[in-house]
Amino acid sequence: MEQEVFLHPVWKVLVLMVSLKQFVIDETYKEFQEYLENQIKLLHRSMESARSPEDFYRLQGQVLSLRKLQNMKEDVLKRDK
């Protein structure tokens, strides 16, 4: 039986930031960016055919979330300075 290691919340954030930094520097990040861009294009097509304002706003929120993920590299590297 393995014991769970307790990490102070500050350490958890630091571990996450190091992991994110490794991810955004890695080559797979480019593939992730391409995936995000394709998903945004699909959402834009869905927005064109949205039947209600609520559907449009929901799709718009999804695009915003994906855009934030696209900017993750800049955010992670900026915080590292």
N, CA, C and O atoms as CSV, one atom per row, in Angstrom:
chain,resi,resn,atom,element,x,y,z
A,1,MET,N,N,0.842,-1.175,0.000
A,1,MET,CA,C,0.000,0.000,0.000
A,1,MET,C,C,0.895,1.249,0.000
A,1,MET,O,O,1.755,1.413,0.865
A,2,GLU,N,N,0.673,2.117,-0.983
A,2,GLU,CA,C,1.477,3.331,-1.095
A,2,GLU,C,C,0.872,4.444,-0.263
A,2,GLU,O,O,-0.347,4.603,-0.190
A,3,GLN,N,N,1.742,5.200,0.354
A,3,GLN,CA,C,1.281,6.348,1.115
A,3,GLN,C,C,1.156,7.545,0.183
A,3,GLN,O,O,1.987,7.758,-0.701
A,4,GLU,N,N,0.113,8.310,0.398
A,4,GLU,CA,C,-0.067,9.528,-0.393
A,4,GLU,C,C,0.839,10.610,0.167
A,4,GLU,O,O,0.889,10.833,1.376
A,5,VAL,N,N,1.543,11.268,-0.714
A,5,VAL,CA,C,2.463,12.325,-0.301
A,5,VAL,C,C,1.687,13.629,-0.208
A,5,VAL,O,O,0.993,14.024,-1.146
A,6,PHE,N,N,1.814,14.285,0.923
A,6,PHE,CA,C,1.148,15.576,1.102
A,6,PHE,C,C,2.059,16.676,0.590
A,6,PHE,O,O,3.208,16.803,1.012
A,7,LEU,N,N,1.525,17.465,-0.325
A,7,LEU,CA,C,2.249,18.630,-0.824
A,7,LEU,C,C,1.483,19.876,-0.434
A,7,LEU,O,O,0.266,19.956,-0.603
A,8,HIS,N,N,2.197,20.827,0.079
A,8,HIS,CA,C,1.593,22.126,0.378
A,8,HIS,C,C,1.065,22.706,-0.932
A,8,HIS,O,O,1.686,22.500,-1.975
A,9,PRO,N,N,-0.059,23.424,-0.915
A,9,PRO,CA,C,-0.611,23.977,-2.160
A,9,PRO,C,C,0.375,24.790,-2.991
A,9,PRO,O,O,0.304,24.781,-4.220
A,10,VAL,N,N,1.289,25.490,-2.335
A,10,VAL,CA,C,2.284,26.273,-3.074
A,10,VAL,C,C,3.186,25.335,-3.873
A,10,VAL,O,O,3.523,25.630,-5.020
A,11,TRP,N,N,3.575,24.219,-3.284
A,11,TRP,CA,C,4.422,23.252,-3.986
A,11,TRP,C,C,3.671,22.617,-5.137
A,11,TRP,O,O,4.252,22.348,-6.189
A,12,LYS,N,N,2.385,22.377,-4.947
A,12,LYS,CA,C,1.581,21.803,-6.029
A,12,LYS,C,C,1.581,22.734,-7.242
A,12,LYS,O,O,1.700,22.282,-8.381
A,13,VAL,N,N,1.448,24.020,-6.990
A,13,VAL,CA,C,1.457,25.006,-8.077
A,13,VAL,C,C,2.816,25.018,-8.756
A,13,VAL,O,O,2.889,25.076,-9.984
A,14,LEU,N,N,3.883,24.966,-7.989
A,14,LEU,CA,C,5.227,24.962,-8.565
A,14,LEU,C,C,5.468,23.715,-9.415
A,14,LEU,O,O,6.058,23.804,-10.493
A,15,VAL,N,N,5.022,22.572,-8.943
A,15,VAL,CA,C,5.160,21.331,-9.711
A,15,VAL,C,C,4.374,21.438,-11.010
A,15,VAL,O,O,4.854,21.032,-12.067
A,16,LEU,N,N,3.177,21.979,-10.929
A,16,LEU,CA,C,2.353,22.155,-12.126
A,16,LEU,C,C,3.028,23.108,-13.109
A,16,LEU,O,O,3.039,22.843,-14.311
A,17,MET,N,N,3.583,24.201,-12.624
A,17,MET,CA,C,4.230,25.167,-13.504
A,17,MET,C,C,5.443,24.549,-14.204
A,17,MET,O,O,5.670,24.807,-15.386
A,18,VAL,N,N,6.216,23.744,-13.491
A,18,VAL,CA,C,7.367,23.082,-14.109
A,18,VAL,C,C,6.886,22.118,-15.186
A,18,VAL,O,O,7.469,22.048,-16.268
A,19,SER,N,N,5.827,21.379,-14.889
A,19,SER,CA,C,5.275,20.442,-15.876
A,19,SER,C,C,4.763,21.187,-17.106
A,19,SER,O,O,4.998,20.757,-18.236
A,20,LEU,N,N,4.067,22.298,-16.891
A,20,LEU,CA,C,3.563,23.086,-18.012
A,20,LEU,C,C,4.704,23.658,-18.837
A,20,LEU,O,O,4.633,23.686,-20.066
A,21,LYS,N,N,5.753,24.112,-18.168
A,21,LYS,CA,C,6.887,24.664,-18.902
A,21,LYS,C,C,7.512,23.592,-19.790
A,21,LYS,O,O,7.852,23.859,-20.942
A,22,GLN,N,N,7.663,22.389,-19.262
A,22,GLN,CA,C,8.216,21.294,-20.062
A,22,GLN,C,C,7.311,20.997,-21.248
A,22,GLN,O,O,7.793,20.725,-22.347
A,23,PHE,N,N,6.001,21.050,-21.029
A,23,PHE,CA,C,5.048,20.757,-22.093
A,23,PHE,C,C,5.116,21.797,-23.209
A,23,PHE,O,O,5.153,21.433,-24.384
A,24,VAL,N,N,5.131,23.082,-22.862
A,24,VAL,CA,C,5.100,24.123,-23.897
A,24,VAL,C,C,6.409,24.206,-24.677
A,24,VAL,O,O,6.428,24.716,-25.797
A,25,ILE,N,N,7.492,23.718,-24.104
A,25,ILE,CA,C,8.768,23.713,-24.807
A,25,ILE,C,C,8.877,22.495,-25.726
A,25,ILE,O,O,9.597,22.527,-26.724
A,26,ASP,N,N,8.172,21.441,-25.391
A,26,ASP,CA,C,8.252,20.180,-26.126
A,26,ASP,C,C,7.620,20.296,-27.517
A,26,ASP,O,O,6.758,21.144,-27.751
A,27,GLU,N,N,8.059,19.434,-28.429
A,27,GLU,CA,C,7.547,19.429,-29.808
A,27,GLU,C,C,6.068,19.058,-29.875
A,27,GLU,O,O,5.371,19.483,-30.797
A,28,THR,N,N,5.584,18.285,-28.930
A,28,THR,CA,C,4.165,17.895,-28.973
A,28,THR,C,C,3.251,19.099,-28.784
A,28,THR,O,O,2.067,19.037,-29.117
A,29,TYR,N,N,3.786,20.183,-28.259
A,29,TYR,CA,C,2.964,21.380,-28.067
A,29,TYR,C,C,2.484,21.932,-29.408
A,29,TYR,O,O,1.377,22.462,-29.500
A,30,LYS,N,N,3.307,21.810,-30.442
A,30,LYS,CA,C,2.890,22.269,-31.776
A,30,LYS,C,C,1.690,21.471,-32.263
A,30,LYS,O,O,0.767,22.033,-32.853
A,31,GLU,N,N,1.698,20.178,-32.023
A,31,GLU,CA,C,0.558,19.339,-32.391
A,31,GLU,C,C,-0.680,19.737,-31.594
A,31,GLU,O,O,-1.792,19.762,-32.123
A,32,PHE,N,N,-0.474,20.044,-30.331
A,32,PHE,CA,C,-1.572,20.501,-29.483
A,32,PHE,C,C,-2.156,21.807,-30.024
A,32,PHE,O,O,-3.374,21.981,-30.044
A,33,GLN,N,N,-1.290,22.723,-30.464
A,33,GLN,CA,C,-1.737,23.988,-31.042
A,33,GLN,C,C,-2.568,23.748,-32.308
A,33,GLN,O,O,-3.596,24.395,-32.512
A,34,GLU,N,N,-2.123,22.828,-33.146
A,34,GLU,CA,C,-2.866,22.504,-34.366
A,34,GLU,C,C,-4.237,21.923,-34.025
A,34,GLU,O,O,-5.237,22.250,-34.664
A,35,TYR,N,N,-4.271,21.065,-33.017
A,35,TYR,CA,C,-5.543,20.493,-32.572
A,35,TYR,C,C,-6.494,21.593,-32.097
A,35,TYR,O,O,-7.670,21.605,-32.461
A,36,LEU,N,N,-5.978,22.512,-31.287
A,36,LEU,CA,C,-6.813,23.611,-30.791
A,36,LEU,C,C,-7.351,24.449,-31.949
A,36,LEU,O,O,-8.525,24.820,-31.955
A,37,GLU,N,N,-6.496,24.748,-32.925
A,37,GLU,CA,C,-6.923,25.559,-34.068
A,37,GLU,C,C,-8.025,24.853,-34.863
A,37,GLU,O,O,-8.986,25.492,-35.293
A,38,ASN,N,N,-7.890,23.555,-35.057
A,38,ASN,CA,C,-8.931,22.797,-35.765
A,38,ASN,C,C,-10.245,22.801,-34.993
A,38,ASN,O,O,-11.319,22.916,-35.584
A,39,GLN,N,N,-10.159,22.676,-33.682
A,39,GLN,CA,C,-11.378,22.707,-32.866
A,39,GLN,C,C,-12.053,24.078,-32.938
A,39,GLN,O,O,-13.280,24.168,-32.972
A,40,ILE,N,N,-11.262,25.129,-32.961
A,40,ILE,CA,C,-11.819,26.484,-33.061
A,40,ILE,C,C,-12.517,26.664,-34.405
A,40,ILE,O,O,-13.587,27.270,-34.469
A,41,LYS,N,N,-11.925,26.145,-35.476
A,41,LYS,CA,C,-12.565,26.233,-36.794
A,41,LYS,C,C,-13.908,25.516,-36.803
A,41,LYS,O,O,-14.881,26.012,-37.371
A,42,LEU,N,N,-13.956,24.343,-36.169
A,42,LEU,CA,C,-15.229,23.611,-36.088
A,42,LEU,C,C,-16.270,24.398,-35.288
A,42,LEU,O,O,-17.445,24.440,-35.652
A,43,LEU,N,N,-15.829,25.010,-34.210
A,43,LEU,CA,C,-16.759,25.803,-33.398
A,43,LEU,C,C,-17.260,27.023,-34.168
A,43,LEU,O,O,-18.424,27.403,-34.034
A,44,HIS,N,N,-16.397,27.636,-34.967
A,44,HIS,CA,C,-16.825,28.783,-35.776
A,44,HIS,C,C,-17.898,28.360,-36.775
A,44,HIS,O,O,-18.863,29.089,-37.004
A,45,ARG,N,N,-17.727,27.190,-37.363
A,45,ARG,CA,C,-18.763,26.686,-38.275
A,45,ARG,C,C,-20.071,26.455,-37.537
A,45,ARG,O,O,-21.146,26.758,-38.053
A,46,SER,N,N,-19.975,25.924,-36.346
A,46,SER,CA,C,-21.189,25.705,-35.544
A,46,SER,C,C,-21.830,27.031,-35.164
A,46,SER,O,O,-23.056,27.131,-35.104
A,47,MET,N,N,-21.019,28.048,-34.906
A,47,MET,CA,C,-21.566,29.364,-34.553
A,47,MET,C,C,-22.358,29.947,-35.718
A,47,MET,O,O,-23.365,30.626,-35.515
A,48,GLU,N,N,-21.899,29.679,-36.940
A,48,GLU,CA,C,-22.601,30.198,-38.123
A,48,GLU,C,C,-24.004,29.620,-38.243
A,48,GLU,O,O,-24.899,30.250,-38.807
A,49,SER,N,N,-24.186,28.421,-37.710
A,49,SER,CA,C,-25.498,27.791,-37.836
A,49,SER,C,C,-26.246,27.709,-36.508
A,49,SER,O,O,-27.226,26.972,-36.396
A,50,ALA,N,N,-25.797,28.449,-35.513
A,50,ALA,CA,C,-26.464,28.432,-34.210
A,50,ALA,C,C,-27.888,28.946,-34.359
A,50,ALA,O,O,-28.136,29.942,-35.039
A,51,ARG,N,N,-28.811,28.257,-33.719
A,51,ARG,CA,C,-30.231,28.590,-33.866
A,51,ARG,C,C,-30.750,29.538,-32.793
A,51,ARG,O,O,-31.828,30.113,-32.945
A,52,SER,N,N,-30.015,29.701,-31.739
A,52,SER,CA,C,-30.484,30.598,-30.679
A,52,SER,C,C,-29.293,31.384,-30.130
A,52,SER,O,O,-28.146,30.956,-30.262
A,53,PRO,N,N,-29.570,32.525,-29.518
A,53,PRO,CA,C,-28.485,33.295,-28.914
A,53,PRO,C,C,-27.746,32.493,-27.835
A,53,PRO,O,O,-26.532,32.627,-27.684
A,54,GLU,N,N,-28.475,31.663,-27.090
A,54,GLU,CA,C,-27.848,30.859,-26.045
A,54,GLU,C,C,-26.828,29.887,-26.634
A,54,GLU,O,O,-25.736,29.714,-26.093
A,55,ASP,N,N,-27.199,29.252,-27.754
A,55,ASP,CA,C,-26.267,28.338,-28.417
A,55,ASP,C,C,-25.023,29.094,-28.897
A,55,ASP,O,O,-23.895,28.625,-28.748
A,56,PHE,N,N,-25.258,30.268,-29.472
A,56,PHE,CA,C,-24.149,31.076,-29.965
A,56,PHE,C,C,-23.212,31.460,-28.820
A,56,PHE,O,O,-21.993,31.355,-28.953
A,57,TYR,N,N,-23.776,31.902,-27.702
A,57,TYR,CA,C,-22.961,32.321,-26.564
A,57,TYR,C,C,-22.196,31.144,-25.967
A,57,TYR,O,O,-21.049,31.298,-25.548
A,58,ARG,N,N,-22.823,29.970,-25.926
A,58,ARG,CA,C,-22.158,28.777,-25.413
A,58,ARG,C,C,-20.946,28.428,-26.280
A,58,ARG,O,O,-19.864,28.139,-25.769
A,59,LEU,N,N,-21.146,28.462,-27.603
A,59,LEU,CA,C,-20.051,28.180,-28.530
A,59,LEU,C,C,-18.956,29.232,-28.428
A,59,LEU,O,O,-17.768,28.920,-28.506
A,60,GLN,N,N,-19.368,30.469,-28.254
A,60,GLN,CA,C,-18.415,31.565,-28.113
A,60,GLN,C,C,-17.542,31.356,-26.865
A,60,GLN,O,O,-16.339,31.616,-26.887
A,61,GLY,N,N,-18.161,30.888,-25.791
A,61,GLY,CA,C,-17.415,30.594,-24.572
A,61,GLY,C,C,-16.421,29.464,-24.771
A,61,GLY,O,O,-15.321,29.489,-24.219
A,62,GLN,N,N,-16.815,28.464,-25.568
A,62,GLN,CA,C,-15.895,27.369,-25.849
A,62,GLN,C,C,-14.687,27.862,-26.644
A,62,GLN,O,O,-13.556,27.447,-26.389
A,63,VAL,N,N,-14.933,28.745,-27.602
A,63,VAL,CA,C,-13.831,29.308,-28.389
A,63,VAL,C,C,-12.900,30.106,-27.471
A,63,VAL,O,O,-11.679,30.011,-27.592
A,64,LEU,N,N,-13.465,30.878,-26.572
A,64,LEU,CA,C,-12.655,31.662,-25.635
A,64,LEU,C,C,-11.762,30.752,-24.790
A,64,LEU,O,O,-10.591,31.057,-24.566
A,65,SER,N,N,-12.315,29.649,-24.331
A,65,SER,CA,C,-11.530,28.705,-23.527
A,65,SER,C,C,-10.374,28.121,-24.329
A,65,SER,O,O,-9.260,27.997,-23.822
A,66,LEU,N,N,-10.641,27.763,-25.579
A,66,LEU,CA,C,-9.583,27.216,-26.426
A,66,LEU,C,C,-8.520,28.268,-26.731
A,66,LEU,O,O,-7.332,27.951,-26.798
A,67,ARG,N,N,-8.943,29.518,-26.914
A,67,ARG,CA,C,-7.972,30.599,-27.159
A,67,ARG,C,C,-7.047,30.786,-25.946
A,67,ARG,O,O,-5.855,31.054,-26.098
A,68,LYS,N,N,-7.612,30.642,-24.752
A,68,LYS,CA,C,-6.787,30.757,-23.547
A,68,LYS,C,C,-5.750,29.645,-23.508
A,68,LYS,O,O,-4.612,29.869,-23.097
A,69,LEU,N,N,-6.140,28.446,-23.936
A,69,LEU,CA,C,-5.172,27.349,-24.007
A,69,LEU,C,C,-4.102,27.632,-25.057
A,69,LEU,O,O,-2.940,27.266,-24.879
A,70,GLN,N,N,-4.494,28.285,-26.150
A,70,GLN,CA,C,-3.508,28.638,-27.173
A,70,GLN,C,C,-2.465,29.606,-26.635
A,70,GLN,O,O,-1.313,29.575,-27.068
A,71,ASN,N,N,-2.846,30.449,-25.715
A,71,ASN,CA,C,-1.933,31.447,-25.154
A,71,ASN,C,C,-1.158,30.923,-23.948
A,71,ASN,O,O,-0.408,31.666,-23.315
A,72,MET,N,N,-1.340,29.656,-23.639
A,72,MET,CA,C,-0.728,29.081,-22.454
A,72,MET,C,C,0.795,29.203,-22.476
A,72,MET,O,O,1.402,29.480,-21.442
A,73,LYS,N,N,1.412,29.003,-23.622
A,73,LYS,CA,C,2.875,29.050,-23.705
A,73,LYS,C,C,3.395,30.409,-23.254
A,73,LYS,O,O,4.319,30.489,-22.444
A,74,GLU,N,N,2.805,31.466,-23.774
A,74,GLU,CA,C,3.248,32.806,-23.398
A,74,GLU,C,C,3.044,33.051,-21.903
A,74,GLU,O,O,3.899,33.635,-21.237
A,75,ASP,N,N,1.902,32.597,-21.387
A,75,ASP,CA,C,1.615,32.796,-19.968
A,75,ASP,C,C,2.607,32.047,-19.081
A,75,ASP,O,O,3.105,32.590,-18.096
A,76,VAL,N,N,2.886,30.805,-19.438
A,76,VAL,CA,C,3.795,29.990,-18.634
A,76,VAL,C,C,5.207,30.556,-18.682
A,76,VAL,O,O,5.861,30.670,-17.645
A,77,LEU,N,N,5.680,30.908,-19.859
A,77,LEU,CA,C,7.041,31.425,-19.983
A,77,LEU,C,C,7.181,32.812,-19.369
A,77,LEU,O,O,8.243,33.159,-18.851
A,78,LYS,N,N,6.116,33.605,-19.424
A,78,LYS,CA,C,6.150,34.948,-18.826
A,78,LYS,C,C,6.246,34.844,-17.304
A,78,LYS,O,O,6.964,35.621,-16.675
A,79,ARG,N,N,5.537,33.902,-16.717
A,79,ARG,CA,C,5.567,33.746,-15.257
A,79,ARG,C,C,6.909,33.221,-14.774
A,79,ARG,O,O,7.285,33.414,-13.618
A,80,ASP,N,N,7.623,32.560,-15.666
A,80,ASP,CA,C,8.897,31.969,-15.287
A,80,ASP,C,C,10.005,33.021,-15.153
A,80,ASP,O,O,11.024,32.770,-14.510
A,81,LYS,N,N,9.810,34.178,-15.748
A,81,LYS,CA,C,10.845,35.219,-15.730
A,81,LYS,C,C,10.915,35.920,-14.405
A,81,LYS,O,O,11.734,36.822,-14.227
